[in-house]
Amino acid sequence: MSVVGIDLGTQNTVIAVARNRGVDVITNEVSNRSTPSLVAFGPKARYLGEGAKTQEISNLKNTVASLKRLAGRSLSDPDVALEQDFVSALLVEVDGQVGAEVSYLGKKEKFTATQLIAMFLSKIKATASAELKLPVSDIVMSVPPWFTDVQRRSLLDASEIAGLKLLRLINDTTATALGYGITKLDLPTAEEKPRRVAFVDIGHSDYSCSIVEFKKGELNVRSTAWDRHFGGRNFDKALVDHFAEEFKEKYKIDIKSNQKALMRVIAAVEKLKKVLSANASAPINVESCMNDVDVNSFLKREELEQLCKPLLDRAHVPLEQALADAKLKVEDIDAIELVGGCTRVPALKAIIQDFFGKQLSFTNNQDEAIARGAAFSCAILSPIFRVRDFAVHDIVNYPIEFTWEKSPDIPDEDTSLTVFNRGNVMPSTKILTFYRKQPFDLEARYAKPELLPGKMNPFIGRFSVKGVKADSQDDFMICKLKARLNLHGALNVEQGYYVEDVEVEEPIPEEKEGDVSTHQLFCPRDVPA
């Protein structure tokens, strides 16, 4: 058996494995250390990862990207409308959730986002198995911290379909923090002041910042803040809009009217952006961009920063929010660790450094840190590895409340309670106690729908408690329900039982003086509901 960590990215996916007394990132079939997060369909076969990337431009309408960001969504969600700008296949509704309509094996097919992710994960599983020459089962996969219950369950379902045992869904920044902390031998002891580190992760599509406290053998996430629409692709879009106008005026072509031309320019501006991260200026050239017209231009780094100014002006917001939620000041932060490809943009690094007033650190590999942390987490959870003890305490990002039917016997009863507050430690278990004479239902939902990404339904689940009846004295039955926010960040009502008072006569042993007497002892007895 093997231990695998997966950083499921919007653009690329990285696979790390625990072996050789450490963690290695493995390469795919073309020796790349990351695999494009793409699924494509053709008249004779489907294409996954690198295979989908090679035919992307020639098969745009049947290639699906942004898999992770479609998970658990509905077509009416405004976030999905934004994703259509980055997904060339047609997005449609399939059984109440978003999916894609493609041409496969000569006919039109519709696949849900969960099915598409499962297809892609089957490729990741095969890549890992080929490299390790072992069957792959146990995995830990990373997700953005802003994912809700339904989004996390979509990934759990996709993993199961792909034949993978998902031990934990771990938040991206938490995985980075684990990879950072588990190898450190100089962490403060329990009696000392904790080391506080800000982890700033800016990837292809989103931006998150976590404030994490480290002590010997443990990490505690104090706060996490994010911007769901801030990443490398947003910089690319600003550049594409700029060159679309320039090419319309200079070459009389409208690249936005031709999807293939648009994809060629997107690929070119992505390279241009990377060159400008290390150079003051750079050219852009696209051969046969559209109508057999070759296009070229030139851009300076200052021009890039000016084009992306609306984006850069938002860069400080998640940092401020994370500090405010942690109830800390800039001076309380001991180090700032940056990960994610977009943190290579010089203007972004300057903004983050100015905000904290400290030198930035790049201890972790910016592209592979999350996958490595996920692999460490998998090794900790897997019985086949011995790993240094390291506890991971994450937090609840959205408050969860339970509502229930009012009992006719308790007219002034409250019918709702926020059980998991924002900032509570996760995983976490709470016991709910009810006094009832008849069966009842309760619902779990997010207490503050305005915090959820897009316009997601705050409803999480509905639970029925059966077998409840008044006792022999027509008194209330005490019902206890165990609600758990598990390792994945998903909510379950794991157990229900009722407490029954049983009268027992128990003799007291003879004493040297006095008579034998008895007393009544009321013992609670747990009976499954």
N, C-alpha and C positions, 0 to 999 in steps of 0.2 A: 504494500500500500504506500501511497505517497501523500505529501502534505503540500498543498498548493494555495498561493494567494493570488487573487485576480483583481487588478485595477481596471474595472470596466469603464473606459472613457468614452466621451462623446465622439471623439475623432479616432483614437487608437486605444488598444487594450494591451496591458503589460501583464505577463505571467511570471511569477516568482515561485521558487520551490525551496524547501528547507532540505539541505543535504550538505555533506562534507563539513560538518560542524559549523555551518553558516547558512546564509540564504543567497541563492543565485537567481538571476534573471535569465530565462531560457529564450532561445531564438526560435523563430518559426521556420517554415520550409524554405524560405529564401534568405535565411540567416539574419533577418531583422529582429531587433530586440523588442519591437512592438508590432501589433497586428491591426490593420485598419478595421474599425468597428462598422463593417458593412455587410449586408446580405443582398445578393442579386439573383435574378431568375432569368433563364433563357429557354429557348425552344426544346432543348434536350437535357438540360441540367440546371442545378442551382449553384451559385458561386458564393463562397464565404471567405471573408478576410482578404488576403492578398489577391485571390482569384477575382473577387468582386471589384477590387480597386483597379486591376489591369483593364477591365472592360467597362469602367464606370462611364467614361465620356461617350462611348459608342452605344451604351445601353442604359441611358439616364432614367427613362421612365420605369424601368424595372429594377432599379437599384435603391435600396432603402438605407438611409443614414440616420443619425441621431436616435439610435435605438433606445438608449437609456432614458432619454428625455421624453419618450413617448409612453414609457411604462406606466400603467395604472391611470392613464388619462382618458377623458372622453373627447369626442370630436368637437363639442361645443366649447371646450376650455379655450380661453384666449391665448394661453401659452402654446397650444397646438397650432393655432393660426400663425403664430410667430415661427414655429418650427417648419411650416410649409415652405418658408423662404430658404431653408437649409436642406430640405428633403426633396429630391427631384421626382420621386414616385408620388402618385396621387394618394393622399391620406383620406380614408373613409371610415365610417362607423361599422364595427363588426361586433354584434352581440353586446351592445352598450359600451364598448370601449374602442379607442382609436386603433386603426390598423392601416394596412396599405393594400391597394388594388394593383396587381401586376399581371403580366402575361407569362404563364408558366406551362411548359409542355404543350404549347399551342392553344391554350384557353385562358380566359380571365379567372384569376383566383384572388381571394381576399384572405389575408392573414392578420391576426391580431398582433399587437406589439409584443405580447408575452410569447407568442409562437415564434416571432422573428428573433427575439432574444434567445429563446431556447435553441433555435437553429445555429445561431452564432456561438453559443456556449458549447454546442456539440463540436464545433471546429476547435475551440480553445481546449476542450478536453482531449481531442485527438492530437493536437500539437504537443500538449504536455505529455501524453502517453508515449508519443513517438520519441521525444527527447529523453524521457526517464526510463523507457523500456519497461514500464510498470503500468498496471491499471490505475487510473485516477478516479478517486471517489471523493475524499474529504477535501473541501475547499472553504476558504473564507473570501468573501467578495466585498469590495468597497462600494459605497453609495454616497451621494451628496448628503450633507447633514440635514438639508431641508426636505428630504423625502418623507412623505406621509405613510400611514399604515397601508393604504391600498397600493401605493407605488412599491413599497417594500415587499408586499405579498405577491405582486406581479413577478418580481425577481426570484422569490422563493419558488413560485410555481414554475417559472422558466428553468430553474436549476433542476427541479424534480423531473421535468419533461426530458431534460438533457441527460438524465441519469447521474446527476451529481448530488452529493450529500453536503448541503450548505450548513456548515457548523455555526457561522455567524455572518450577519451583514454588519459591517463596521463602517462608521462614518470616515470619509476621506481624511480629514484632519486628525482624527483619532488614530487612524492607522499610521499616519506620518509620525505622530507623537510617540506611538509605541515603538516604531523602528528607531526613533531617535533615543528614547530613554532606556530601552532594554539592554543596550550595549554600553551604557555609561556606568562606570565603576565609582564615580565621585559624587553621586547624588547625596543630598543631605539626609541625615537620619530623621527618625520620627520626632525627636525633640527639637530639631533645628528648623529654621525658617525654610519653607519649600522654595525650590527654584521655579520661577515663573517664566514660561516661554510662550511667545506669540507665534503661532504657526499660520503663515499666510500662503494660501494655495490659490493660484490663478491659472486655470487651465484653458481649454479650448472654448468652453461655453459658460463657465461660472467661476465665481470668486468667493472664497470663504476664509474666515479668520477665526481661529480658536485660541483662547487663553488657557494654558494647561499648567498645572502645578505638579512638580515631580518631587517625590521623596524616594528613599531607598526601597525598591521593590514595588512601587506603585505610581500610577498617574491619575490625577483627578482633573477632568475637564471642568473649568470654571464657567466658561461661556463660549458660545459660537454664534457668529453673525455671518451674513452672506448677501451677495447680489447675484441673483439667478441669471441675469442677462449681461454679464460682464466677462469677456474672455477674448481669446485670440480671434475667434470668428467675427467678433464685433469690430475689432481693428481692421480685419480683412474687408468687412462690408463697407467701412468708411473709405478705404482705398479704392474698392471696386466702384463705388458711387462717383468718386473723383475722376477715375480714368474713363468711366462710361461717358461722362460729360466731355472730357477732353477728346476722346476718340470720335465722338459724335461730331464735334466741331472740326477736328483735324482731318479725319478720314471719312466722314459722312457715313459712319456705320453705327447702328444702335445695338450694342452687345446684349442689352437686356431683353431684346426681342428674340434672341436666339440662345436657347439654353446651353447648347454645346460651346458657343463662343463665350458665354458667361462663365462656364466651368473652366475653360482654358485661362481666362483672366484671373479667376479666383486662385487657381494653382500658381499663376505667375506672381500675384501680389503677396501670396503667402511666402514665397521665396524672397521677394523684395523686402518684406518686413523683417525676415531673419537676417538678411544682409545688412539692413539699416541698424540692427541692434549692435553691430560691431563696427560699422562704417558711417561716415558722415553723409554719404550720398551713394546712390546706386541706380543702375539703369533697369528698365523693364522691356522685354522683347517677347512678342507672341507671334510666331509664324503662322500664316494662314488662319488668322483669328476668325475671320468671317468674310464670306464672298471672295475668298482667295486674297484677302488684303492682309499684309504683314503690318503689325503695329509696333511702335516703340516709343518710349518716353524716358523721363529721368525724374528722380525725386530726391530731395534732401531730407535729412532727419528732422529738421525744424518744420518742414512742410508737413511731414507725417504727424508730428505732435500737434500742429495747428488743426489738421483735419480731424484728429481724435480728441480734441480739447473737451467736447461735451462728455466724452467717456472718462477722460482723465480727471475731470472735475468731480466725478463721483467716487474716485478711488479711495478717498479717506473715510467714506461713510461706514463700511463694514468694520473698519478699525476702531472708529469712535463707538460704534454700537457694541462691539465685543468688550471693550474696556468698561463701558457704562454697565453692561449686564453683569460683568464680573465684579463691579464696585471697586475698581482699581484705577490708579493713575498711571500715566506714561512712565513715571519714575519707578513704579513697582515692577516693571518688566525687566527681567535679567538678560534675555536674548530674543532675537527676532529671526526665525528660520523661514526661508522662502523656498517653496516648491511649485512645480507647474511650469510648463513651457513659456507662458506669457510673462512670467516674472523676469525674463531676459530683456524685456523692453526697458531701455535706460530711463525713460521718463517715469515709468511706474516705480522702478527701484528708488529713484530720487524722491518721489512723493512719499513712499513708505518710510524711507530713511529720515526724511525731514519730520514726518509725523512723530516718530518715536525718539528722534534725536540720538540714535545709537547706530553703530556700524551693523550692517546686515550680515547674517550668517547663511552659509550654503553648505552645512554639514552633510545633508542628505543629497543624493542624486535627484535633481529636479524632476526628471521624467520617471524615475523608478521607485521613489521613496514610498509611495502609497502601496504598490504591489509588495514591496519588501515588508512593510508593516503588516499587511494582510497575511503574508506567509508566516511571520512570527506569531500572529494571533492564532493561525491554524495549528502551528506546532504546539502552542500552549494548550489548545483545546483537544488535540489529537492524543490518544493513548499511546501511540507508537513512538513518541519523541519525549526525551527528557529535556526540559527547558528551565532556565532560571525562573524562579517564581516572580511573576510581575502582574500585579492586579491592575485592571483597566476599569475606571469608573467614568462612564459617559453621562450625559445629561439629557433630560426630556426637553425637546425643543418646542413642542406644542402642548398646551394644557389639555387634559382629557377629563371630561365629566361623564357621570352616569345619571340618567334620568329614569324614573320608574313610575308605575301606576300608584296612585294614592290608595291607601287601604281604607275601605269604608268604615273600619273600626277605629281609625286614627285620623279624625277630620283635620287636625292642624299639622299633619306630618309634612315636612319638607320633601319635595319630590325630585331634587337634583343635588348633586354634590361633585365638586371638582376633586377628583381622586388623585390624579397625577398633575402636579403643578409644573409650570415651566421652570427649568433649573433643577428639578429633583434628580437624584442619582438614578441611573439606569444601568443594568436591569433592576427592577424593583417589584416588590409584591405588596399588595394591600388587602386587608380583610374587611369586607363590607358586611355589616350586621343588620338584619331586617327582622321585624316582629310581624308575623302574618298568621292568618287563619285559613288562607286559601292560596292556590297557585298564583303566580304573578310574572310579569315580563319586565325586563329593563333594557335600556339602550345605552350604548357608549357612543360618544361623539366628541369632536373637538370643541372645546369651550369657546375659542375665539376664531371663528371662521375667517376673519379678516387677515389673520396671520398666515393662512395656508397659501401655497403657491398657486397662481392663477385663480380660477373660480372652482375649486374642488368641493365636492359634497363633503360636509363635515361629519356625516354619518360613518361610524366605524362598524358597528355590529349590534345585533339584537339577540337577547338571551332569554330563554324561558326557564323558570324555576317551577318544577312540577312536584307532585307528591306532598304538597304542603296542606296540612289540615289542623284544626284545633285539637288540643289534647283532651284528655278525659274530663278535665274540669272546665272545658270550653275556654281555655286560656290560649294565649298566643304561642305559636311555635317560634323558637329562635333559629333563624336561617342565617348561615354564614357562607359568603361567597369569596373565593380567593381570586382576585384580579391580578394579572401579572403583565408587566411590560417587559418582554423577554430580551435576550441578547440581540435579536434582530431589530429591536425597536418596534415590534408588532405587539398588539394587545390581545391577550387571551383571558377568558374566565376559565381558569384551570380546574377548579373544584368547587363543588357545592355540598354542604352538609348541614344538618340541623343538630342543635344541642338539646338533649332531653334530660330532665331531672329525674333521677331514679332514686327512690327511697330504699335505703339499705339498713338493716339492723346489724350492728357489729358489736360483739361482746368485748368488754374490756377485761383484760387479765386480772386475776385476784391480786389484791394488794395486802400487805401485812395487816393493815388496819382498815376497817370499813367493809361494807358489803359489795358483792358483785353488782354492777349496774350496767345498763345499756344506754346508748345514745343514737340518735338518728343522724346519719351522714348523707348529705345530698351530693351525689357525684355526677358531674357532667359526662354524658356518654355520646360520642360522635357517631352519628348514623348517616350513611350516604343518602343524599337527596334522590 
